[in-house]
């Protein structure tokens, strides 16, 4: 019996529903693996269908199309290495999240996912039935067990596999990024290795799907949790690992170990890749950003330039009578630093025309937030017109702090198709700008150096919808606000917990009221990349009409 086994790891990027394109990637990866003399090539969870497939999997026609593709792939790749990839399937009349192994023109194994995640952004219990724990399959000299994603986060499936003869664990994943996720993956996978005494391959996908970004970072662990191979984060790559049998079983040869980016770089890369992916997968080529002269729009424009390059980015400044000369200058500096086009379209005439049109209806009423919001909505109207005319994807620029408390105008500055900073608190926007100003990477298509000018970083935040307006007129300072929001939203803790952490009771209650009162805005907001485990999207599903308030008091 042979004492070596060569495995190709295809850390590739599928698109949901693109069965032909995903199949082409499988064939391409199989040919590369064959040329390298691999015994098997493995792809991530639900790679054929794309992930997360959501309710698309409820359509019988879609499942039948997947089945036909699997049959075609088995025939097309009959002579060469085995192939492993994920796809939805029907077993005994029930839908399952499956991992297929093709060999010699046939389906050699069909593994069914046992544990279906049903928390955070996951809703697999709605879409699939849990399968029984499947045993290992043989490829050449080795018996492989494949716990699918969540099945490896719990100990029972891996324990059953080792008891039934598995010699290597190959874990296919569709594991989306959030801050701190990498340490969780390492922790759980090291536990499985220590418990079973088997080497483990953790294979994750890359690419973006709506609000989720998949960061790859696949790795191989030998016994005792020792790292043998670390694949790059966010990059679509194939790497090879050779296992050798010794007296203690199978062991992976040492391979390359890609550097692991710091937390700030991971977040920033996730934002850039999410824009790049959403743009290409939804059929757009160019990006549009409304520049205000403030930090949020400057940062979003920087992300866009890094995603697609400055030649495919248009920025538009829409000054009103309340826009300061400094903001105009800052917008020009941003566009110059980025090397992108800047158009200036004034809205003062439109604003005055709207005032005249409403003068009779509003007679006897004082000017208030209504007139301020008209300015924002006029900007949204014009930006959407530019987007429609030139086929450019309009990015919105509201950060998580604003989204949480409703400090954004629905149908105004919330207009647009995607928001890369939707899950980034204001304080982290500042720090992320500083990180980007100080760092440049090969995957960034924008300019090196200080993209966001110091004048933007240091001036007080303002929507500039009335004379001398400051965000602090309506909100607590962002350091305080973000601290309270992290307690009430990210940690899902109580008002009393926030007060115990040192925040003023009246301020905390005010923030709580703003959070609940703004749910209807978030419900209608553009999707944006998930950076934390508690994003304002699928992670947090609250009723729009909700009269409950926390009545606890702090100490």
Steps between C-alpha positions, in 0.01 A plus 500: 500500500627849410629712785436841347185695417503832314205732552424818303315768696288728278435813706281640222218753463154375395196710408155405628292348222780510240500123447681517169768738623550307824522174304761655273706590808474140621620365166780757485613410852478129420725546195756692706494227762541231236796680345663516843448129564250546783288208620206726585389861462267645763267799477305669782147448631211552252750613239296385201192699603682786669453590865287606678239365262206613718150425366626435149547145624124468552444501123478144360626622162816634661565172680448310177744729320758431774445125465554518124822697547632241743434225246674702228800569723536131584512414130730789403753426775492120489870440442724670751490614860190472713296814557326616816256792498185614676154520342138472612341164437187292551529181705186295569288795396666749737734791430850473641819699507728242337866447425552294186809298420534404132738230382527287188193661344272431798387646829731315736359661815221735603553652844201666670541791738384400848500826699312784329591848633199714578644807671667827398475520118434127460157357428579148383233336715249673274661377179633150576432190703772372732665186370638203690869494582663350190808281518836556328568440130814357343716683247801290404683396816318719750159509668369856524230636726328823396305678773335789314570842657280507814550126543861572591412769753347231721684190611251219429534470120880491507500249784266272304718531190818401679319207665388382155849508353571850371872578468481865386230760561416722200264778610332694214369839612292798400613703800437875462729760647447699812754660728662238724366207298846364418583434864170316540578277203847418628365425846231258385717325242790451742250345741387252232861406425586451866184295562539273197876486457449553125641764264236746383449707186286813543392616152309828474368694202572859400285768339195703584128432505275793589585595860748220558865474403693172512862544596658165412793456735490122456753301701629151578571375852706199594462301818522707820364799308825589324456723196628340178348737242340845518338627181453872428200696619249630244698376197368243253780244486576129473765339715617143541572298810663156507418260782739218590429193705733419787472274802256737667273550201485781243690826522497804269826630358591851604375752247486875454363715779343819372512791743181567693389865463434709809144578607499841329624359172249213511212744549622731226559214257150371575352839412699529178428145386130533584469801270701332226295183525158666524584719202615217273241243606209742462610613154637850563834631378541842661433658839340828604553669839348824626784694666401736780843605620449285810682192616242232417466584132877552469561156647238332280656665194840368607357149535343532154827615343683207656227262377477603134763765438459879478415493129177310578394729785296818467453729799233771507492794740152654549542821700210693649490848651621347829802318354819657630787600269717266706279204407526589131877521534513167687293326231742628235797379707348153534435466127847631420664259745303210353551610140129464420249720323310761703183670376339787691122542477351772720160444660425851630262583214318168541481552876346844455260365237386231746450766768285705264297197391422412862461855631120502484464159659756580772369852573508576872747216574851558629799373305626175652639160411261484205687764302836345595389163367385655172864587431610142563220363283584735218855366510368145494278587202789644300743225589250235393449690174875487433503132595215426259641707216850353507432154644719561807442331834429763765661422833339634816718638775320457833710340775370259765465773763268699273309192387446391860341827615337611175732795440452468125225611265293225346465558122783751536853415602378140548427476125728261317576137429772396745667627817853380579512669844156395622653285776776744600448729797600865456800474733628208292446702181757749628747229597448312173574818305822543690595138436436538126692827484801324650480174303479381141471142375527344151126422498416869536439665163498852643788736562757467774524749783249725674178448307293659776641847575589598855251787476220244457624292792520790743191715433184448710250269323203685351216431258504873404123522460469823700738778608784387730351152542700230679417132554553563871191727493283190455708212634737422785866522400587198288731346760210489745241403240704213361576368847129490582413345163755223544333407830139521379549359147822302467477341845117512519527614861267716706467865589618407849815344353576821311448709814720261697770555236499869594256658255235751606152348541317772307747474212470123487119514500506760226726282287279197564195697383681610182602140423148362518341798327733465202427137416283598203792686345737207533236271351510709182874564490747376241691179576854535629787273589489322835809576709383394846296220649215744560444692179181703445359252249437126543688488833242723663135443405264726693138595432450837333208584729626430852387671819715303743764700686749386761369615840804388699689765688871513557674513834 
